[in-house]
């Protein structure tokens, strides 16, 4: 239930008027000036915090050549997984299937249950080594896809902390480079194992997917390393950082909003506004003096 802002008495259900039925104060305009300045201070601090977040967001994505370049390559590691690492054929009774081992190839193998067959054949006495090597290639390819997805998501979140997220992206892209090397090694091992069987069930040939994946992760690594070392310059609005620090101190109880002036931080913009207000006051005072002189002259005549 509502109460009067002055006497704190409870208002009845039908007390709809502006004046308190107990003390008679105009509740709509009670402490209007104090509340107005308080809201102005809150708005000033809130606007500064929003401005800082927007500046950081823009700097993280378009704050120079390096952030723009990083943004332009965020999908490359993930897209590189679509390029085949190798092509292999699986010979079964009465049929032979050929696959391109890539992101799309993994989906195809999963959908037609070939993937489960490959995983179940690692203990085959004749072709087990080839199936084991192929399984390692599959696992490494899945790892590259996961790391590529992480690069994409972390790049979108780099505004949280430009330098820290750049370091994290360096680490993730370095893992991606290592994973691409693992893909290349295991793919070569698979081709050698398949070729070493007299009547192979599996045959394979290399492709360029692992090399492309390595290069794409390397590009992401270099760009984020440069950003982490050089940093990105952020141009904050005048007084915004000072306002943000004051807001932090108010939140921690170190300062009270009521003890701060209005405006809280003087800038060239606030000084220009105050100067314009002063000029308007002088203009009104001159008009009032002119009217008073005119009235005096009229009375004299």
PyMOL commands that set and color helices and strands:
alter all, ss='L'
color gray80, all
select helices_A, chain A and resi 32-62+65-72+76-80+103-111+114-120+128-156+158-160+162-195+209-230+240-251+257-259+268-300
alter helices_A, ss='H'
color red, helices_A
select strands_A, chain A and resi 86-92+95-101+202-206
alter strands_A, ss='S'
color yellow, strands_A
deselect
rebuild
show_as cartoon
